[in-house]
Amino acid sequence: DPTSFAYPYELAYAYYIQKDYKKAKKYLESSLKYKDVNANAYQLLGNTYDCLGNSKKAIKTYEKGLTLFPNSGN
């Protein structure tokens, strides 16, 4: 389904688990444009930025996710 964020998110998650953070970042950043994106994408992208050594961008990503999904447990 090209309208769902699930495919790029799952690819990104697989790359993240493999510690290929550059590829994970690529897919996570593209997943944010989908209408059905959820808080998990922002959390994993923030984690990815942190693993890449960009803590400031990680915090901004977490904050944006919290703004968009204030009731998320993540």
C-alpha positions as CSV (number, residue, x, y, z in Angstrom):
1,D,0.0,0.0,0.0
2,P,1.8,3.1,-1.2
3,T,-0.3,5.3,1.0
4,S,0.7,3.7,4.3
5,F,3.8,4.5,6.3
6,A,4.1,0.9,7.5
7,Y,6.4,-0.3,4.7
8,P,9.1,2.4,5.0
9,Y,8.8,2.3,8.8
10,E,9.3,-1.5,8.9
11,L,12.3,-1.2,6.6
12,A,13.7,1.5,8.8
13,Y,13.2,-0.7,11.9
14,A,15.0,-3.6,10.2
15,Y,18.0,-1.3,9.3
16,Y,17.9,0.1,12.9
17,I,18.1,-3.4,14.4
18,Q,21.1,-4.1,12.0
19,K,22.7,-0.8,13.3
20,D,22.6,0.6,9.8
21,Y,21.4,4.0,11.1
22,K,22.0,5.9,7.8
23,K,19.6,3.7,5.9
24,A,17.1,3.7,8.8
25,K,17.2,7.5,8.8
26,K,16.5,7.6,5.1
27,Y,13.3,5.5,5.4
28,L,12.2,7.1,8.7
29,E,12.4,10.7,7.3
30,S,10.4,9.6,4.3
31,S,7.8,7.9,6.5
32,L,6.9,11.2,8.2
33,K,5.0,12.5,5.1
34,Y,2.3,9.8,5.3
35,K,-1.1,10.6,6.8
36,D,-1.2,7.5,9.0
37,V,2.2,8.1,10.6
38,N,2.3,7.5,14.4
39,A,4.4,8.3,17.4
40,N,6.6,5.2,16.8
41,A,8.1,6.8,13.7
42,Y,9.2,9.9,15.7
43,Q,10.5,7.8,18.5
44,L,12.6,5.6,16.2
45,L,13.8,8.6,14.2
46,G,14.9,10.3,17.4
47,N,16.7,7.2,18.5
48,T,18.4,7.0,15.1
49,Y,19.6,10.6,15.2
50,D,21.0,9.9,18.7
51,C,22.8,6.8,17.4
52,L,24.3,8.9,14.6
53,G,25.6,11.4,17.2
54,N,23.1,14.1,16.6
55,S,21.4,14.5,20.0
56,K,20.0,18.0,19.2
57,K,18.1,16.7,16.2
58,A,17.0,13.7,18.3
59,I,15.5,16.0,20.9
60,K,13.7,18.1,18.3
61,T,12.3,15.0,16.8
62,Y,11.1,13.7,20.1
63,E,9.5,17.1,20.9
64,K,7.7,17.2,17.5
65,G,6.4,13.7,18.1
66,L,5.1,14.7,21.5
67,T,3.4,17.7,20.0
68,L,1.7,15.7,17.4
69,F,0.9,12.7,19.7
70,P,0.6,14.1,23.2
71,N,-1.3,11.0,24.5
72,S,1.1,8.5,23.2
73,G,2.7,6.2,25.8
74,N,5.9,6.1,23.8
